[in-house]
């Protein structure tokens, strides 16, 4: 066998080996760089870009210590912090098997989420987030430029991390409705359009003043009125609606409200929350009354519309019950 044939055979073997090693199976020995998904200094991150394989994308930017969605909408700080904590704590659990490789790559290509982390406008790290493992406690991920994905997890956390990387802007939007300290409040008005006699206004003064729908002063406990006015701090909606179209949401907003809470600040700013009753649906937990009759109206949640905001938000009775009060209830408080 001449030297030329030998060289050609060697090159052929090397080519086949290269193809098999890098394309058909994951690396069995790998650089730690390819499995190091964590970011130690998450405080330095100033921008996060997320994009799905289906074309959805969102930009999170930190400006003056506040996070914004697409550079204009206040972000849900708790959700951003959870993502940053995730990136701090994440670890490689194990390499994927040869059997899994093609399937995982295909899923990452079809439905994966690309996430870029920036610090001072410099790209720090890019990862591709896939779906959960069969045991539901691992997440397939791959670093940009890596030859193979890995299974990642957070030690001590039972579950997978994909839901922490949504690519819809509304999923990142802040759900904070009221966050006003009592000394910033001028007055609060609560209106029941279908039962106006239960409507009232509380004027914030050294001694708060309660007035009925006709503007007449009503005797009430000063301690309770102060407690009521101090209740408008860190009040969040549950979630923005993802079931109804914009046309359907607008139709709900045009229906008579159950209750309207109107807060006026001393600086002139006004925040109005309009609450509408919600019918029972598949998500409702409390579906029957004490006699076993099926309820029509959801006692747990309302449809909510905040002044100046285009999106419908769900508001829980559990969180907002302390301010959804009728005049007759307030007069009984001591």
C-alpha positions as CSV (number, residue, x, y, z in Angstrom):
1,X,0.0,0.0,0.0
2,X,1.6,3.2,-1.1
3,X,2.0,6.3,1.1
4,X,-0.7,8.3,-0.7
5,X,-3.4,5.6,0.0
6,X,-2.3,5.4,3.7
7,X,-2.6,9.2,4.0
8,X,-6.0,9.2,2.5
9,X,-7.2,6.4,4.8
10,X,-5.9,8.3,7.8
11,X,-7.7,11.5,6.7
12,X,-10.9,9.6,6.2
13,X,-10.7,8.0,9.6
14,X,-10.1,11.4,11.2
15,X,-13.0,13.0,9.3
16,X,-15.4,10.2,10.4
17,X,-14.1,10.4,14.0
18,X,-14.5,14.2,14.0
19,X,-18.0,14.0,12.7
20,X,-19.1,11.4,15.2
21,X,-17.3,13.0,18.1
22,X,-18.7,16.6,17.6
23,X,-21.9,16.0,15.8
24,X,-23.4,12.7,16.8
25,X,-22.6,12.5,20.5
26,X,-21.9,14.8,23.4
27,X,-18.3,15.3,24.7
28,X,-17.4,12.9,27.4
29,X,-14.5,15.1,28.4
30,X,-15.3,18.8,28.4
31,X,-13.9,22.1,29.4
32,X,-15.3,23.6,32.6
33,X,-16.1,26.7,30.5
34,X,-18.7,24.7,28.6
35,X,-20.5,23.6,31.8
36,X,-20.1,26.8,33.9
37,X,-23.6,28.4,33.6
38,X,-23.5,30.5,36.8
39,X,-22.8,34.2,37.1
40,X,-21.1,35.0,40.4
41,X,-21.4,38.8,40.2
42,X,-25.1,39.2,39.3
43,X,-25.0,42.7,40.7
44,X,-23.0,43.8,37.7
45,X,-25.7,42.7,35.2
46,X,-27.3,45.7,33.6
47,X,-29.2,44.2,30.6
48,X,-30.8,40.9,29.9
49,X,-32.2,39.9,26.5
50,X,-34.5,36.9,26.0
51,X,-35.7,35.5,22.7
52,X,-37.7,32.4,21.9
53,X,-37.2,30.2,18.9
54,X,-40.8,31.2,17.9
55,X,-39.9,34.9,17.5
56,X,-40.9,36.4,20.9
57,X,-38.4,38.6,22.6
58,X,-38.0,41.0,25.5
59,X,-35.3,43.3,26.8
60,X,-34.8,43.9,30.6
61,X,-32.7,47.0,31.4
62,X,-31.5,48.3,34.7
63,X,-31.6,52.1,34.9
64,X,-30.8,53.9,38.2
65,X,-31.2,50.7,40.1
66,X,-34.7,50.1,38.6
67,X,-35.5,47.4,36.1
68,X,-37.5,48.3,33.0
69,X,-39.2,46.1,30.4
70,X,-38.3,47.1,26.8
71,X,-36.8,50.3,28.3
72,X,-40.2,51.9,29.3
73,X,-42.4,49.7,31.5
74,X,-41.5,49.1,35.2
75,X,-40.5,45.5,35.6
76,X,-41.5,43.1,38.3
77,X,-38.4,43.4,40.5
78,X,-39.2,40.2,42.3
79,X,-39.2,38.3,39.1
80,X,-36.0,39.8,37.9
81,X,-34.3,39.1,41.2
82,X,-35.4,35.5,41.0
83,X,-33.8,35.2,37.6
84,X,-30.6,36.8,38.8
85,X,-30.6,34.5,41.9
86,X,-31.2,31.5,39.5
87,X,-28.1,32.5,37.5
88,X,-26.1,32.8,40.7
89,X,-27.1,29.4,42.1
90,X,-27.3,27.3,38.9
91,X,-25.0,24.3,38.6
92,X,-24.3,21.7,36.0
93,X,-25.9,18.4,37.2
94,X,-24.6,16.0,34.6
95,X,-23.7,15.8,30.9
96,X,-26.4,14.5,28.6
97,X,-26.2,11.0,27.4
98,X,-25.4,10.0,23.8
99,X,-29.0,8.8,23.4
100,X,-30.4,12.2,24.4
101,X,-28.1,14.3,22.3
102,X,-30.0,14.6,19.0
103,X,-33.4,15.0,20.8
104,X,-32.2,17.7,23.1
105,X,-30.5,19.6,20.2
106,X,-33.6,19.4,18.2
107,X,-35.8,20.7,21.0
108,X,-33.4,23.6,21.7
109,X,-33.6,24.5,18.1
110,X,-37.4,24.3,17.9
111,X,-38.4,25.7,21.2
112,X,-35.4,26.9,23.2
113,X,-34.9,30.3,24.7
114,X,-31.8,32.3,24.0
115,X,-30.7,34.5,27.0
116,X,-28.0,37.1,26.8
117,X,-26.5,38.8,29.9
118,X,-24.7,42.1,29.6
119,X,-22.6,44.2,32.0
120,X,-21.7,47.8,30.9
121,X,-22.9,47.0,27.4
122,X,-20.5,44.1,27.2
123,X,-21.8,40.6,26.5
124,X,-21.1,38.5,29.6
125,X,-22.7,35.2,28.9
126,X,-25.2,33.6,26.4
127,X,-27.2,30.5,27.3
128,X,-29.8,28.5,25.5
129,X,-32.6,27.2,27.9
130,X,-34.5,24.1,27.0
131,X,-37.2,22.0,28.6
132,X,-37.3,19.9,31.8
133,X,-35.7,16.5,32.1
134,X,-37.9,13.4,32.5
135,X,-37.5,13.5,36.3
136,X,-38.8,17.1,36.3
137,X,-35.9,18.3,38.5
138,X,-33.4,19.2,35.8
139,X,-33.3,21.7,32.9
140,X,-31.5,21.2,29.6
141,X,-29.2,24.2,28.9
142,X,-26.3,25.0,26.5
143,X,-23.7,27.7,26.5
144,X,-23.2,29.6,23.3
145,X,-20.4,28.0,21.4
146,X,-20.5,24.8,23.4
147,X,-20.4,21.5,21.5
148,X,-23.1,19.9,23.8
149,X,-25.9,20.8,26.2
150,X,-26.0,19.8,29.8
151,X,-28.5,19.1,32.5
152,X,-28.5,21.9,35.0
153,X,-30.2,22.3,38.4
154,X,-30.1,24.4,41.6
155,X,-29.0,22.4,44.6
156,X,-31.8,22.1,47.1
157,X,-34.5,23.2,44.6
158,X,-37.0,20.6,43.4
159,X,-38.3,21.6,39.9
160,X,-37.0,22.9,36.6
161,X,-36.1,26.5,35.7
162,X,-37.6,27.1,32.2
163,X,-40.6,29.1,33.6
164,X,-38.1,31.6,35.0
165,X,-37.2,32.7,31.5
166,X,-40.4,33.9,29.8
167,X,-40.1,35.9,26.6
168,X,-43.4,37.7,26.7
169,X,-43.1,41.3,27.9
170,X,-46.2,41.2,30.0
171,X,-44.8,38.3,32.1
172,X,-42.1,40.7,33.3
173,X,-44.3,43.7,33.8
174,X,-44.7,44.9,37.4
175,X,-47.9,43.9,39.1
176,X,-47.6,46.6,41.7
177,X,-50.9,48.6,41.9
178,X,-50.6,50.7,45.1
179,X,-47.5,51.6,46.9
180,X,-48.2,54.9,48.7
181,X,-47.4,55.7,52.3
182,X,-50.1,57.2,54.5
183,X,-48.3,60.6,54.7
184,X,-48.4,60.9,50.9
185,X,-52.1,60.3,50.7
186,X,-54.5,63.2,50.3
187,X,-57.7,61.1,50.2
188,X,-59.1,57.8,49.2
189,X,-62.6,57.3,47.6
190,X,-64.3,54.0,47.3
191,X,-67.3,53.8,45.0
192,X,-69.9,51.1,44.5
193,X,-71.7,52.1,41.3
194,X,-74.5,49.6,41.8
195,X,-74.9,50.4,45.5
196,X,-74.0,54.1,46.0
197,X,-75.1,54.3,49.6
198,X,-72.1,52.1,50.5
199,X,-69.6,54.5,48.8
200,X,-67.4,56.8,50.9
201,X,-64.4,59.1,51.0
202,X,-61.7,59.2,53.6
203,X,-59.8,62.5,53.8
204,X,-56.3,62.2,55.3
205,X,-55.7,64.8,58.0
206,X,-54.3,64.9,61.5
207,X,-57.6,63.2,62.3
208,X,-58.9,61.4,59.2
209,X,-62.4,62.3,58.1
210,X,-65.0,59.8,56.8
211,X,-67.7,61.1,54.5
212,X,-70.6,59.3,52.8
213,X,-71.7,59.5,49.2
214,X,-73.4,62.8,49.8
215,X,-70.3,64.4,51.4
216,X,-71.7,64.3,54.9
217,X,-69.3,63.4,57.8
218,X,-69.8,60.0,59.3
219,X,-68.6,59.0,62.7
220,X,-65.9,56.2,62.7
221,X,-62.9,55.0,64.6
222,X,-59.9,57.2,64.0
223,X,-57.6,54.2,64.6
224,X,-59.4,52.2,62.0
225,X,-59.3,55.0,59.4
226,X,-55.6,55.4,60.0
227,X,-55.2,51.7,59.5
228,X,-57.2,51.8,56.3
229,X,-55.1,54.7,54.9
230,X,-51.9,52.8,55.8
231,X,-53.0,49.8,53.8
232,X,-51.9,51.1,50.4
233,X,-48.3,49.9,50.5
234,X,-46.9,47.1,48.4
235,X,-50.2,46.0,47.0
236,X,-49.8,43.7,44.0
237,X,-52.2,42.2,41.5
238,X,-52.0,38.5,41.0
239,X,-51.2,38.3,37.3
240,X,-52.0,39.9,34.0
241,X,-54.6,38.2,31.9
242,X,-53.4,35.8,29.2
243,X,-56.7,34.3,28.2
244,X,-58.7,37.1,26.7
245,X,-58.1,39.2,23.5
246,X,-57.7,42.9,23.8
247,X,-61.2,43.3,22.4
248,X,-62.6,41.0,25.1
249,X,-60.7,42.9,27.8
250,X,-62.1,46.2,26.6
251,X,-65.6,44.8,26.6
252,X,-65.2,43.8,30.3
253,X,-63.8,47.2,31.1
254,X,-66.9,48.9,29.7
255,X,-69.3,46.9,31.9
256,X,-70.5,48.5,35.2
257,X,-67.8,48.1,37.8
258,X,-68.4,46.4,41.1
259,X,-66.1,48.8,42.9
260,X,-63.7,51.7,42.1
261,X,-60.9,52.6,44.4
262,X,-59.6,56.1,43.8
263,X,-56.4,57.2,45.6
264,X,-55.3,60.8,45.4
265,X,-51.8,61.7,46.4
266,X,-50.7,65.1,47.9
267,X,-48.5,65.7,44.9
268,X,-51.6,65.6,42.6
269,X,-51.1,62.1,41.2
270,X,-54.2,59.9,41.0
271,X,-54.4,56.1,40.9
272,X,-57.8,54.5,40.2
273,X,-58.4,50.8,40.3
274,X,-61.7,49.6,38.8
275,X,-62.8,46.1,39.9
276,X,-65.3,44.0,37.9
277,X,-66.8,40.7,39.1
278,X,-65.5,37.6,37.5
279,X,-67.4,34.6,36.5
280,X,-66.5,31.1,37.7
281,X,-64.0,29.4,35.3
282,X,-61.8,26.3,35.3
283,X,-59.2,28.1,37.4
284,X,-61.6,29.0,40.2
285,X,-61.0,27.0,43.4
286,X,-64.1,27.9,45.4
287,X,-66.9,26.8,43.0
288,X,-69.7,25.9,45.4
289,X,-71.6,27.6,48.3
290,X,-72.2,26.1,51.7
291,X,-75.3,24.2,50.4
292,X,-73.4,22.7,47.5
293,X,-74.9,25.0,44.8
294,X,-72.6,26.0,42.0
295,X,-71.6,29.6,42.2
296,X,-71.8,32.0,39.3
297,X,-69.4,34.7,40.6
298,X,-65.8,34.1,41.6
299,X,-65.5,35.1,45.3
300,X,-61.7,34.9,45.2
301,X,-60.8,37.2,42.3
302,X,-61.8,40.3,40.3
303,X,-60.9,41.6,36.9
304,X,-58.9,44.8,37.5
305,X,-58.2,47.9,35.4
306,X,-55.7,50.5,36.6
307,X,-56.0,54.0,35.3
308,X,-53.6,54.6,32.4
309,X,-52.7,50.9,32.0
310,X,-53.9,49.0,28.9
311,X,-53.7,45.5,30.4
312,X,-56.3,43.7,32.5
313,X,-55.0,42.3,35.8
314,X,-56.4,39.8,38.2
315,X,-56.9,41.1,41.8
316,X,-57.3,38.7,44.7
317,X,-59.9,39.3,47.4
318,X,-57.3,37.8,49.9
319,X,-54.8,40.6,49.3
320,X,-57.2,43.5,48.6
321,X,-60.0,42.7,51.0
322,X,-58.8,45.1,53.6
323,X,-59.4,48.1,51.2
324,X,-62.5,46.7,49.4
325,X,-64.8,47.9,52.3
326,X,-68.3,49.2,52.3
327,X,-69.4,52.2,54.3
328,X,-71.6,50.1,56.5
329,X,-68.5,47.9,57.4
330,X,-66.3,50.8,58.2
331,X,-68.9,52.3,60.6
332,X,-68.8,49.1,62.6
333,X,-65.0,49.0,62.9
334,X,-63.5,49.8,66.3
